[in-house]
Amino acid sequence: MKVLYFDMDGVLVDFKSGIDQLTPEEKFQYDGRMDAVPHIFRKMKPLEGAIEAVNVLSRYFDCYILSTSPWENPTAASDKQNWIKKYFPIIFYKRMILSHRKDLLKGDYLIDDRANNGAKDFEGEWIHFGSSRYPNWKKTAQYILGKEKIRTDSFDMNIFFYRIMDFMEENDDYASLFNNYLDSSIYNEIRSFLDISHPEWRKNKNLGEWAPEFIIQIINTWEDLEEEMSTKEWLAEMYSDISSEYNSFCGSYQRYRNMYNQISKAFEQQCGTIRDFDSIEEWEKAYDDFKQKDDEEEYWVF
């Protein structure tokens, strides 16, 4: 899992919201060095979209806080820690790093609003939050998820829906799910159960591109029965049916992939034939790496 660092001030934290709560005397006394005001960091509120974005990104990345504590403010470090405990008590539990040399940290992405303290020399990619390219959390999260080819409907559904439209054209069952069942109780129950009981259900080594068809099959079987049974009985029997059908469906999909050499065809299209490699060993390693990646690929947004 790739490592993603979040700066605090001006990225997760709305610094101005803390300044707005200062007295006129404090603003005058600390003019030009507001970050030195005692306990100013505990007054601040989260930046718009920050909590939602972190909740989504933390599902796909190993996330840490990487911030700088003003040297002349003795309360800053503890106030920042308490702020994290208040707004992100689980995601960033014991994942807070305070440093004036962010370039010394190892990782893949750093989201920071300034180039200072080593941010511009970070070994991974520095994402300049607040710039014209990454002006807010919507644009920032979209960029990271898009670059990593992560498809999700959890972040700003209105924006991601238009990207989903392209996927709908590839699969009628998938289009039916979003057009007819999005946010329905039965769709949410099935999806949640699969996420818990079979975490890799949508990936190629499980249901893969047949995942929409599988969900539609379950819906067609159980949708009308929801009103005829008690909720408890309906859920118990539907969960049992999902479990019994799941392995059979997965087995059929895997046989289909092997029978029609789907993996081999995709490998040749992207990497070439064995003649394009210097040795059989090199070809075998490339093919094994490709198959492993293909097994993990998430084809559909649910």
Buried (B, 14 or more C-beta within 10 A) or exposed (E): EEBBBBBBBBBBBBBEEBBEEBEEEBEEEBEEEBBBBEEBBBBBBBBEBBBBBBBBBBEBBEBBBBBBBBEEBEBBBEBBBBBBEEBBEEBBEEBBEBBEEBBEBEBBBBBBBBEEBBBBEBBBBBBBBBEEEBEBBBBBBBBBBEEBEBBBBBBBEEEBBEBBEEBBEEBEBBBBBBEEBEEBEBBEBBBEBBEEEBEBBBBBBBBBBBBBBBBBBBBEEBBEEBEEBEEEEBBEEBBEBBEEBBEEBBEEBBEEBEEEEBBBEBBBEEBEEEEEBEEEEEBEEBBEEBBEEBBEEBBBBB
